[in-house]
Amino acid sequence: MRVYSAYRLLLASALFFAFLYGAEQSVLGSTAPEVYSLVSCGYLGFSILVFLQHLLSRREYRDTGLFFEFFIDIGCIMLMSYCSTSADSGLALLLIVSISAASMTLPARLCLSLASLATISAIAEVAANALYERMVAQQFVVAGMMGMAYFTTAIVIRYLTNRISSAQQLAERRRGDVERLSQINQSIVQRMQTGIVVISRSGRIKLCNAAAAELLQIPYQRSPESLFAPPQITAMTASGNSQSKIIQLQPSGIELHINLTHLDQHAEDDFLLYIDNISKINQRAQNLKLASLGRFTASIAHEIRNPLAAISHAAQLLAEAPGLAAADARFVGIIQNHANRMNDIIKNILELSRGRLPEPQPFPLTPWLQRFCRDWHSVHNKELELLVDNSACSRDIVNVDQSQLSQILSNITENGIRHSIAAAGRAKLRFRLSNALGDGVTLDILDNGPGISPEHQDKIFEPFFTTQTQGNGLGLYLCRELCLANQIAISYRRDHNGDSCFRLQFAHPQRGTLPD
């Protein structure tokens, strides 16, 4: 209607000024110039007012107001046509534009009513001119044909308008459906435990979900602009080939299964990555392994422990025998020491194999660590200092088995205390909490001991590996197995000050562990 009101204003201006400044022999207003000037001036004023109304108003249009505007158009144009030489002015043809605009904006009954009014006005004009003998009777045929043109225009434009409106409404519904599907897909992708990444050949990340940001340890952004993948993944995309590979992400040591494929078969610039955490598969495998090992160890427990108990008991009896020579007493001590060591090994293996499946539950880690430290202080009060630092942790909720976590930290703490006292005379352990980039919790356990030499760092989690003469090499192995069962990534490193540090990387608390 703003466009049509601008057209109406230009038309009214042209008709008024053409009559005012036109040639003397002009057909405009030739029959009744006074009436023509009055009607054209009023039509120009009406056009200006309506144009300003449509330009400034933002309210919805009503059918009655629009019908009134088109009614004024038909009346003014037909009056100006009557005041001119009707056969030569051609003003009646201008009503086709008005009827077309009415057919696009008004209901069918109102636009057909306007076509009827225009037809009646055209026939009435011919009849009035025929009474004054200014027009021949054959002009009634022209007026009838003009009325047919009005009705044809109204019907055709109305039909096309309905088709366009139906197509527009269908497009709006389809757009709404697509937007809802896009929101559902986005929600599904964001809640998936599998990481989804769209990456370029150069390694720049274009799109990723929260799980991928957590696994790759990068800041999560819905529309990343300057994020790049780790070097191991960039090397995979640089080759340009679809491939599947297991990598160990540094420095966390998390094992990831990367499935790389082209995003578009015809374009080789972008790749789609599916990232899975191998620890979940290892967790299920660990549960199966624990069950199998439990059945195996249960079957041989009596075969080993009963003879071992007999050996140990016999050694004790020999040690209590009177007149035992010093050399024989030394040999009996060796037998007792190694029997006790074998008993500890069997006890640890049985504890590992018969260990129950984890029962994870979410809880805040900071107060739990404070209680853990108080328990250890009660045993090593004078020679131990334990500190909990959570200044870099804004969210400390973890979802693990509390008893198994206590066993993990007890093994690591005991090792740290023993080596720190041997090296410095007093143990100082710090439990430092921080948030990983994927909102998971990271726990660093630092001590003031000598640490582990670089050549032994890759072997400390292997069973029966130890650098001590009295150790059995199962403590850290047990820690690693319990960490796998609770989806905790455990690794050893040196911090920026060179202190010995065991790092526990907890999974996101809302993703939890695998179901049974």
MIDOMI-340150 format. One line per 10 residues: number of its first residue (from 1); their letters; for each residue x, y, z of C-alpha. Coordinates in Angstrom, 1 decimal. Example, Ala and Ser with C-alpha at 12.3 -4.5 7.8 and 13.67 -1.06 7.14 Angstrom:
<pts>
1	AS	12.3/-4.5/7.8 ~ 13.7/-1.1/7.1
</pts>
This chain:
<pts>
1	MRVYSAYRLL	0.0/0.0/0.0 ~ 3.0/2.4/0.5 ~ 4.0/1.7/-3.1 ~ 0.4/2.1/-4.4 ~ 0.0/5.4/-2.4 ~ 3.2/6.7/-4.0 ~ 1.7/5.8/-7.4 ~ -1.6/7.5/-6.5 ~ 0.3/10.7/-5.5 ~ 2.3/10.8/-8.8
11	LASALFFAFL	-0.9/10.1/-10.8 ~ -2.9/12.8/-9.0 ~ 0.0/15.3/-9.4 ~ 0.3/14.5/-13.1 ~ -3.4/14.9/-13.8 ~ -3.6/18.2/-11.8 ~ -0.5/19.9/-13.2 ~ -1.2/18.6/-16.8 ~ -4.5/20.4/-16.7 ~ -3.1/23.5/-15.0
21	YGAEQSVLGS	-0.1/24.0/-17.2 ~ -1.1/21.9/-20.3 ~ -1.9/23.0/-23.8 ~ -5.1/24.8/-24.4 ~ -6.4/22.1/-26.7 ~ -5.8/19.4/-24.1 ~ -8.6/16.8/-23.7 ~ -8.3/17.0/-19.9 ~ -11.2/19.0/-18.5 ~ -12.4/20.0/-21.9
31	TAPEVYSLVS	-16.0/19.4/-21.1 ~ -16.2/20.8/-17.6 ~ -13.0/22.5/-16.6 ~ -14.3/24.0/-13.3 ~ -15.4/20.6/-12.1 ~ -12.2/19.0/-13.3 ~ -10.0/21.5/-11.5 ~ -12.0/21.0/-8.3 ~ -11.9/17.2/-8.5 ~ -8.2/17.0/-9.4
41	CGYLGFSILV	-7.2/19.4/-6.6 ~ -9.2/17.4/-4.1 ~ -7.8/14.1/-5.4 ~ -4.2/15.5/-5.1 ~ -4.9/16.6/-1.5 ~ -6.4/13.2/-0.6 ~ -3.3/11.4/-2.2 ~ -0.9/13.5/-0.1 ~ -2.7/12.7/3.2 ~ -3.1/9.0/2.4
51	FLQHLLSRRE	0.6/8.8/1.3 ~ 1.8/10.3/4.6 ~ -0.5/8.0/6.6 ~ 0.9/4.9/4.9 ~ 4.5/6.2/5.3 ~ 4.3/7.0/9.0 ~ 1.8/4.5/10.3 ~ 2.8/1.0/11.3 ~ -0.5/-0.4/12.4 ~ -2.3/-3.1/10.5
61	YRDTGLFFEF	-4.6/-2.2/7.7 ~ -8.3/-2.7/7.8 ~ -10.4/-3.8/4.9 ~ -12.9/-0.9/5.3 ~ -10.2/1.7/5.2 ~ -8.6/0.2/2.1 ~ -12.0/-0.2/0.4 ~ -12.7/3.5/1.1 ~ -9.4/4.5/-0.6 ~ -10.1/2.5/-3.7
71	FIDIGCIMLM	-13.6/3.8/-3.8 ~ -12.3/7.4/-3.8 ~ -9.9/6.5/-6.6 ~ -12.7/5.1/-8.8 ~ -15.0/8.1/-8.1 ~ -12.3/10.8/-8.7 ~ -10.9/9.2/-11.9 ~ -14.4/8.6/-13.4 ~ -15.4/12.2/-12.6 ~ -12.3/13.5/-14.3
81	SYCSTSADSG	-13.0/11.2/-17.2 ~ -16.6/12.6/-17.4 ~ -15.2/16.2/-17.4 ~ -12.9/15.3/-20.3 ~ -13.6/13.9/-23.7 ~ -14.2/10.3/-22.5 ~ -13.4/8.6/-25.8 ~ -10.0/10.4/-26.1 ~ -8.8/10.8/-22.5 ~ -8.4/7.1/-21.7
91	LALLLIVSIS	-8.7/7.9/-18.0 ~ -10.9/4.9/-17.5 ~ -8.0/2.6/-18.3 ~ -6.2/3.9/-15.1 ~ -8.8/2.0/-13.0 ~ -7.1/-1.3/-14.0 ~ -4.2/-0.4/-11.8 ~ -6.5/0.4/-8.9 ~ -8.5/-2.7/-9.3 ~ -5.2/-4.8/-9.5
101	AASMTLPARL	-4.0/-3.2/-6.2 ~ -7.4/-3.9/-4.6 ~ -7.3/-7.5/-5.7 ~ -3.9/-8.0/-4.0 ~ -5.0/-6.4/-0.7 ~ -8.7/-7.0/-0.2 ~ -10.9/-10.1/0.1 ~ -12.5/-11.5/-3.1 ~ -15.9/-10.1/-2.5 ~ -14.7/-6.5/-1.9
111	CLSLASLATI	-12.4/-6.5/-4.9 ~ -15.2/-7.8/-7.1 ~ -17.5/-5.1/-5.6 ~ -14.9/-2.5/-6.7 ~ -14.8/-4.0/-10.2 ~ -18.6/-3.7/-10.3 ~ -18.5/-0.1/-9.2 ~ -15.9/0.7/-11.8 ~ -18.1/-1.0/-14.5 ~ -21.2/0.8/-13.4
121	SAIAEVAANA	-19.3/4.1/-13.4 ~ -18.0/3.5/-16.9 ~ -21.5/2.7/-18.3 ~ -23.0/5.7/-16.3 ~ -20.4/8.0/-17.8 ~ -21.3/6.9/-21.3 ~ -25.0/7.3/-20.6 ~ -24.6/10.8/-19.2 ~ -22.6/11.9/-22.3 ~ -25.1/10.3/-24.6
131	LYERMVAQQF	-27.9/12.3/-23.0 ~ -26.1/15.5/-23.8 ~ -25.3/14.1/-27.3 ~ -21.5/14.3/-26.7 ~ -21.0/10.6/-27.4 ~ -22.4/8.1/-29.8 ~ -24.4/5.1/-28.6 ~ -21.6/2.7/-29.8 ~ -19.5/3.8/-26.8 ~ -21.7/1.5/-24.6
141	VVAGMMGMAY	-20.0/-1.4/-26.3 ~ -16.6/0.1/-25.3 ~ -17.8/0.6/-21.8 ~ -19.0/-3.0/-21.6 ~ -15.7/-4.2/-22.8 ~ -14.0/-2.0/-20.2 ~ -16.2/-3.6/-17.5 ~ -15.1/-7.0/-18.7 ~ -11.5/-5.9/-18.5 ~ -12.1/-4.8/-14.9
151	FTTAIVIRYL	-13.6/-8.1/-13.9 ~ -11.0/-10.1/-15.7 ~ -8.2/-8.1/-14.0 ~ -9.8/-8.6/-10.6 ~ -10.3/-12.4/-11.0 ~ -6.8/-13.0/-12.5 ~ -4.9/-10.9/-10.0 ~ -6.9/-12.4/-7.2 ~ -6.1/-15.9/-8.4 ~ -2.4/-15.1/-8.7
161	TNRISSAQQL	-2.4/-13.4/-5.3 ~ -3.9/-16.5/-3.7 ~ -1.3/-18.7/-5.3 ~ 1.6/-16.4/-4.1 ~ 0.1/-16.2/-0.6 ~ -0.2/-19.9/-0.4 ~ 3.3/-20.4/-1.6 ~ 4.5/-17.8/0.9 ~ 2.6/-19.5/3.8 ~ 4.0/-22.9/2.8
171	AERRRGDVER	7.5/-21.4/2.7 ~ 7.0/-19.9/6.1 ~ 5.8/-23.3/7.5 ~ 8.8/-25.0/5.9 ~ 11.1/-22.4/7.3 ~ 9.7/-23.0/10.8 ~ 10.1/-26.7/10.3 ~ 13.7/-26.3/9.2 ~ 14.5/-24.0/12.1 ~ 13.0/-26.5/14.6
181	LSQINQSIVQ	14.8/-29.4/13.0 ~ 18.0/-27.4/13.1 ~ 17.5/-26.6/16.8 ~ 16.8/-30.3/17.5 ~ 19.9/-31.4/15.6 ~ 22.0/-28.8/17.4 ~ 20.7/-30.0/20.7 ~ 21.5/-33.6/19.8 ~ 25.0/-32.8/18.6 ~ 25.8/-30.8/21.7
191	RMQTGIVVIS	24.6/-33.5/24.1 ~ 26.4/-36.3/22.2 ~ 29.2/-38.0/24.1 ~ 31.0/-38.4/20.7 ~ 33.0/-35.4/19.7 ~ 31.9/-33.8/16.4 ~ 34.4/-31.4/14.7 ~ 34.3/-29.7/11.3 ~ 37.9/-28.8/10.4 ~ 39.8/-27.4/7.5
201	RSGRIKLCNA	42.8/-29.0/5.8 ~ 45.0/-26.4/7.6 ~ 43.7/-27.6/11.0 ~ 41.4/-24.6/11.8 ~ 38.3/-25.7/13.6 ~ 35.1/-24.3/12.1 ~ 32.5/-26.1/14.3 ~ 32.6/-28.4/17.3 ~ 30.4/-29.6/20.1 ~ 31.0/-29.5/23.8
211	AAAELLQIPY	32.2/-33.1/24.0 ~ 34.8/-32.4/21.3 ~ 36.1/-29.3/23.1 ~ 36.4/-31.4/26.3 ~ 38.2/-34.3/24.6 ~ 40.6/-32.0/22.6 ~ 41.1/-29.7/25.6 ~ 40.2/-26.5/23.7 ~ 37.9/-23.6/24.7 ~ 34.3/-24.4/23.7
221	QRSPESLFAP	32.8/-21.8/21.3 ~ 29.6/-22.2/19.2 ~ 31.2/-20.3/16.3 ~ 35.0/-20.7/16.7 ~ 37.1/-18.2/14.7 ~ 40.7/-18.8/15.7 ~ 40.8/-22.3/17.1 ~ 43.2/-24.9/15.8 ~ 43.3/-28.6/16.4 ~ 46.2/-30.4/18.2
231	PQITAMTASG	49.2/-31.2/16.0 ~ 48.3/-34.9/15.8 ~ 44.9/-34.2/14.2 ~ 46.4/-31.4/11.9 ~ 48.8/-34.0/10.6 ~ 45.9/-36.3/9.7 ~ 44.0/-33.6/7.8 ~ 47.1/-32.4/6.0 ~ 47.3/-35.8/4.2 ~ 43.8/-35.2/2.7
241	NSQSKIIQLQ	42.8/-38.9/3.1 ~ 39.9/-40.3/5.0 ~ 41.3/-42.5/7.9 ~ 40.7/-43.9/11.3 ~ 43.4/-43.7/14.0 ~ 44.0/-43.9/17.7 ~ 46.1/-41.1/19.1 ~ 47.3/-40.2/22.6 ~ 46.7/-36.5/23.2 ~ 49.5/-34.7/24.9
251	PSGIELHINL	50.1/-33.6/27.6 ~ 47.0/-35.2/29.2 ~ 47.8/-38.6/27.8 ~ 44.1/-39.3/26.9 ~ 43.7/-41.9/24.2 ~ 41.2/-40.8/21.4 ~ 39.8/-42.7/18.5 ~ 39.7/-40.3/15.5 ~ 37.5/-41.1/12.5 ~ 38.3/-38.6/9.7
261	THLDQHAEDD	36.1/-38.3/6.6 ~ 35.5/-35.6/3.9 ~ 32.6/-33.3/4.7 ~ 31.8/-33.1/0.9 ~ 32.7/-35.8/-1.5 ~ 33.3/-33.2/-4.3 ~ 35.3/-30.7/-2.1 ~ 38.4/-31.8/-0.2 ~ 38.9/-28.6/1.9 ~ 36.8/-29.5/4.9
271	FLLYIDNISK	36.8/-32.6/7.0 ~ 34.4/-34.1/9.5 ~ 35.9/-35.7/12.6 ~ 34.2/-38.2/15.0 ~ 36.1/-38.3/18.3 ~ 35.6/-41.1/20.8 ~ 37.2/-41.4/24.2 ~ 38.9/-44.8/24.4 ~ 38.7/-44.8/28.1 ~ 35.0/-45.7/27.9
281	INQRAQNLKL	35.9/-48.8/25.9 ~ 38.7/-49.5/28.3 ~ 36.3/-49.2/31.1 ~ 34.0/-51.9/29.7 ~ 37.0/-54.1/28.9 ~ 38.4/-53.5/32.4 ~ 35.1/-54.7/33.9 ~ 35.2/-57.8/31.8 ~ 38.9/-58.3/32.7 ~ 38.2/-57.9/36.4
291	ASLGRFTASI	35.4/-60.5/36.2 ~ 37.6/-63.0/34.4 ~ 40.6/-62.4/36.6 ~ 38.4/-62.8/39.7 ~ 37.2/-66.2/38.6 ~ 40.8/-67.2/37.8 ~ 42.3/-66.1/41.0 ~ 39.5/-67.6/43.1 ~ 40.3/-71.0/41.6 ~ 44.0/-70.8/42.4
301	AHEIRNPLAA	43.9/-68.9/45.7 ~ 44.0/-72.0/47.9 ~ 46.6/-73.6/45.7 ~ 49.0/-70.7/46.4 ~ 48.1/-69.2/49.7 ~ 47.8/-72.5/51.6 ~ 51.4/-73.7/50.8 ~ 52.6/-70.1/51.4 ~ 51.0/-70.1/54.8 ~ 52.6/-73.4/55.6
311	ISHAAQLLAE	56.0/-72.1/54.6 ~ 55.5/-68.9/56.7 ~ 54.4/-70.8/59.7 ~ 57.3/-73.3/59.4 ~ 59.7/-70.3/59.2 ~ 58.2/-68.8/62.4 ~ 58.6/-72.1/64.2 ~ 62.3/-72.4/63.1 ~ 62.9/-68.8/64.3 ~ 61.6/-69.7/67.7
321	APGLAAADAR	63.7/-72.9/68.0 ~ 66.4/-72.8/70.7 ~ 70.0/-72.8/69.8 ~ 69.4/-71.6/66.2 ~ 72.7/-70.6/64.6 ~ 73.1/-67.1/63.4 ~ 73.5/-68.1/59.8 ~ 70.3/-70.2/60.0 ~ 68.5/-67.4/61.6 ~ 69.4/-65.1/58.7
331	FVGIIQNHAN	68.1/-67.7/56.2 ~ 64.8/-68.0/58.2 ~ 64.5/-64.2/58.1 ~ 64.9/-64.3/54.3 ~ 62.2/-66.9/54.1 ~ 59.8/-64.9/56.2 ~ 60.4/-61.7/54.3 ~ 59.8/-63.2/50.9 ~ 56.8/-65.1/52.2 ~ 55.3/-61.9/53.5
341	RMNDIIKNIL	56.1/-60.2/50.1 ~ 54.4/-63.0/48.2 ~ 51.4/-62.8/50.5 ~ 51.1/-59.0/49.8 ~ 51.3/-59.6/46.1 ~ 48.6/-62.2/46.2 ~ 46.5/-60.0/48.4 ~ 46.8/-57.1/46.0 ~ 45.9/-59.3/43.0 ~ 42.9/-60.7/44.8
351	ELSRGRLPEP	41.8/-57.2/45.8 ~ 42.1/-56.1/42.2 ~ 40.3/-59.1/40.7 ~ 37.5/-59.2/43.2 ~ 37.0/-55.5/43.3 ~ 33.4/-54.5/42.8 ~ 32.2/-52.5/39.9 ~ 32.3/-48.7/40.4 ~ 29.2/-47.0/41.8 ~ 29.7/-43.4/40.7
361	QPFPLTPWLQ	27.9/-40.5/42.3 ~ 28.4/-36.8/41.9 ~ 29.9/-34.9/44.8 ~ 32.1/-31.8/45.4 ~ 35.8/-32.7/45.5 ~ 37.1/-29.9/47.6 ~ 35.4/-30.8/51.0 ~ 36.1/-34.5/50.3 ~ 39.8/-33.8/49.9 ~ 39.8/-31.7/53.1
371	RFCRDWHSVH	38.4/-34.7/55.0 ~ 41.0/-37.0/53.3 ~ 43.8/-34.7/54.4 ~ 42.5/-34.6/58.0 ~ 42.5/-38.4/58.1 ~ 46.2/-38.6/57.0 ~ 47.2/-35.8/59.3 ~ 46.0/-37.9/62.2 ~ 48.5/-40.6/61.3 ~ 51.5/-38.5/60.1
381	NKELELLVDN	51.0/-35.3/62.1 ~ 54.6/-34.2/62.7 ~ 56.3/-35.3/59.5 ~ 53.5/-34.4/57.0 ~ 52.0/-31.2/55.6 ~ 49.0/-31.5/53.3 ~ 47.5/-28.6/51.4 ~ 44.3/-28.3/49.2 ~ 44.4/-25.5/46.6 ~ 41.2/-24.9/44.7
391	SACSRDIVNV	41.8/-21.3/43.8 ~ 41.8/-22.1/40.0 ~ 38.7/-24.3/40.2 ~ 35.3/-22.8/39.8 ~ 33.4/-26.1/39.6 ~ 34.7/-29.1/41.5 ~ 31.8/-31.6/41.0 ~ 33.1/-35.1/40.0 ~ 31.1/-38.3/39.3 ~ 33.2/-41.2/40.5
401	DQSQLSQILS	33.1/-44.0/43.2 ~ 34.3/-42.3/46.4 ~ 35.8/-45.5/48.0 ~ 37.8/-46.3/44.9 ~ 38.9/-42.7/44.6 ~ 40.1/-42.9/48.2 ~ 42.1/-46.0/47.4 ~ 43.7/-44.3/44.4 ~ 44.7/-41.2/46.4 ~ 45.9/-43.3/49.3
411	NITENGIRHS	48.4/-45.2/47.1 ~ 49.7/-42.0/45.5 ~ 49.8/-40.2/48.9 ~ 51.6/-43.1/50.6 ~ 54.3/-43.2/47.9 ~ 54.7/-39.4/48.0 ~ 55.1/-39.4/51.8 ~ 57.6/-42.2/51.8 ~ 59.9/-40.7/49.1 ~ 59.5/-37.1/50.4
421	IAAAGRAKLR	60.5/-38.1/53.9 ~ 63.5/-40.1/52.6 ~ 64.7/-37.2/50.5 ~ 63.8/-34.1/52.6 ~ 63.0/-35.4/56.1 ~ 59.5/-34.0/56.0 ~ 56.8/-34.6/53.4 ~ 54.8/-31.7/51.8 ~ 52.0/-32.7/49.5 ~ 49.7/-30.3/47.7
431	FRLSNALGDG	46.3/-31.2/46.1 ~ 45.8/-28.6/43.4 ~ 42.4/-28.4/41.7 ~ 41.6/-26.7/38.4 ~ 39.0/-26.9/35.7 ~ 39.8/-28.4/32.3 ~ 38.7/-26.6/29.2 ~ 35.8/-29.0/28.8 ~ 34.5/-28.2/32.4 ~ 36.0/-31.4/33.8
441	VTLDILDNGP	38.0/-31.3/37.0 ~ 41.8/-31.7/37.1 ~ 43.5/-32.8/40.3 ~ 47.3/-32.4/40.5 ~ 49.0/-34.2/43.4 ~ 52.5/-32.6/44.0 ~ 55.1/-33.7/46.5 ~ 58.6/-32.5/47.4 ~ 60.2/-35.9/46.7 ~ 62.9/-36.6/44.1
451	GISPEHQDKI	60.3/-37.8/41.6 ~ 60.5/-40.4/38.9 ~ 63.4/-40.4/36.4 ~ 62.5/-39.8/32.7 ~ 63.5/-43.3/31.7 ~ 61.1/-44.9/34.2 ~ 58.0/-42.7/33.6 ~ 56.6/-44.9/30.8 ~ 56.8/-48.0/33.0 ~ 55.4/-46.9/36.4
461	FEPFFTTQTQ	51.9/-48.1/35.6 ~ 52.9/-51.5/34.5 ~ 52.3/-54.4/36.9 ~ 55.2/-55.6/39.0 ~ 57.5/-52.7/38.0 ~ 59.2/-51.1/40.9 ~ 62.5/-49.3/41.7 ~ 62.4/-50.3/45.4 ~ 63.7/-53.5/46.9 ~ 60.7/-53.8/49.2
471	GNGLGLYLCR	57.9/-52.9/46.7 ~ 55.8/-55.3/44.7 ~ 55.0/-52.9/41.8 ~ 51.3/-53.2/42.0 ~ 50.3/-50.0/43.7 ~ 50.3/-47.7/40.7 ~ 49.0/-50.5/38.5 ~ 46.0/-50.8/40.8 ~ 45.6/-47.0/40.7 ~ 45.5/-47.1/36.9
481	ELCLANQIAI	43.0/-49.9/36.8 ~ 40.7/-48.1/39.2 ~ 41.1/-44.9/37.2 ~ 40.1/-46.7/34.0 ~ 37.0/-48.1/35.8 ~ 36.0/-44.5/36.8 ~ 36.9/-42.8/33.5 ~ 39.8/-40.9/35.1 ~ 42.9/-40.2/33.1 ~ 46.0/-40.6/35.2
491	SYRRDHNGDS	49.4/-39.5/34.2 ~ 52.8/-38.4/35.7 ~ 54.6/-35.2/34.9 ~ 56.8/-32.4/36.3 ~ 55.1/-29.1/36.9 ~ 56.6/-25.7/36.0 ~ 58.6/-25.7/39.2 ~ 60.0/-29.1/38.6 ~ 58.0/-30.8/41.4 ~ 56.8/-34.4/41.1
501	CFRLQFAHPQ	53.2/-34.4/40.0 ~ 50.5/-37.1/39.4 ~ 47.6/-35.7/37.4 ~ 44.0/-37.1/37.6 ~ 41.8/-35.8/34.8 ~ 38.1/-36.5/35.7 ~ 35.4/-36.9/33.0 ~ 32.6/-34.4/32.7 ~ 30.2/-35.0/35.6 ~ 27.1/-35.0/33.4
511	RGTLPD	28.4/-37.6/31.0 ~ 29.4/-40.0/33.8 ~ 30.6/-43.6/33.2 ~ 29.4/-46.4/31.0 ~ 26.2/-48.2/32.1 ~ 26.5/-51.7/33.4
</pts>
